[in-house]
């Protein structure tokens, strides 16, 4: 079907309008972060062309973002590794195997997607306190692993259910074990789906605020979003340094998405046509 020039221009105009609508708040934060420090009466030094990149250094130092980012990296990496591995295993089991109670057990997994963390965070806190895990990294990691595995199981099951049966049968005829079929045949083909799951889990874990707020007390265990919340009011009363801190916190997620953008989009498009 041939698309006319007018239709193409209309499509570009609509896409540009939506892009501006989506990027305007982000650009507002970046511009504010490069402006004069409003809490200091605008006396932050010269700057090139009125820009003040030193705001980022001041926010980094005053807000202790180095410690917060290090904690977030450890938590996010741990949650991603455990969640993606367990999601691959459970998705493979539910997608390719039939065993008694598999349907009921799969719907139990889906409860993790439908249940908001706000509904379970209080009883979960008391459970973890009984086990002596509160105010530790595990108190932040384990609840987010459970939430991520629920979605990851659903995501990977959809992929494995539509995977090539001929490849699996050929591997079985060659004498490959179930473990070999999973890790040597299906997982390499599932790279776009796995990368998409990795980016989503990393983004959700990095931006999680409620669970670290409830589960940890020590400042050394605060994650970046939680540290940003304490940064406002405790270290600065102005908006400029807060905007700089927000940019610092958001940068790792943006860089990861840009680095894996091609695989992420491929996985999303592939998952859109799956069950």
C-alpha positions, 0 to 999 in steps of 0.5 A: 500500500502506497503512502502519500506524502501528505499522510507521511507528513501528518504521521511525522507531525503527530509523532513530533507532537507526542515526542515534545509532549513526552520530553518536555518535563524531562527537558524542564528538569535538565534545564533547572539542574543547569540553572543558578542555585535558587536556594543560594540566591543564584550565587553559584559562580559564572558558568558558560553561557549561563549554565552551571554544571557545578550543580551536579558536583554539589548535589553529588557531594551534599546528597551522598549520591555515591553511596546511594547509587552503589547500593542501588547498583548492588540491589538492582544487579542482584534482583535482575540476575536472580529474577531473570534466571528464575523466570527463564526456568519457570517460564520454560516449565510452564511453557513446554511442560504439562504436569498436575496443577500447572495451570493452578500454579501458573495463576498463583504466579499471576497473583504477584502481578495483580497484587500491589506492593502497597497491599502487602508491604506491612505484613511483609515487614513483620515477616522479615522482622521475625526472620531478622532480615529488616534493615538489610539488603535482603529485605530490599532484594527478596520482595522485588525478586518475588514481584519480578519473577511473577511478571517474568514467568508470564513473559517467558512462558509466552515466548516458550509456548510459541518457540519452534517445536521442530528445533526442540524435537531435533535436539531431542533426537540428537540426544540433548537433555532438557537442560541442554535444550533450554540453555543451548537451543532456546535461550540464545533464540530468546535473547530479545525477550530476555533483554527486554525482561532485563531492562524492565526488571532493572528499571522497576527495581531501580525506581522502587521507593516504597520497599526500601523506605519501609524495610531499611533504616540505615543511611548506608542501605538507602537506594538512589530514589530513597536518597533523593527523597531525603536529599530534599529538605535535609540537604537543600531547600531549593529546586536546582540541586534537587533537579540535579540529583534527579538527573543523577539518579535517572542517568543509569536507567537512561544509559542502560536503555540506550545501550540495549535499545535495539534489543529492547524494542525487538523484544517488545515487538516480538512479545506483542504478537505472543500470547 
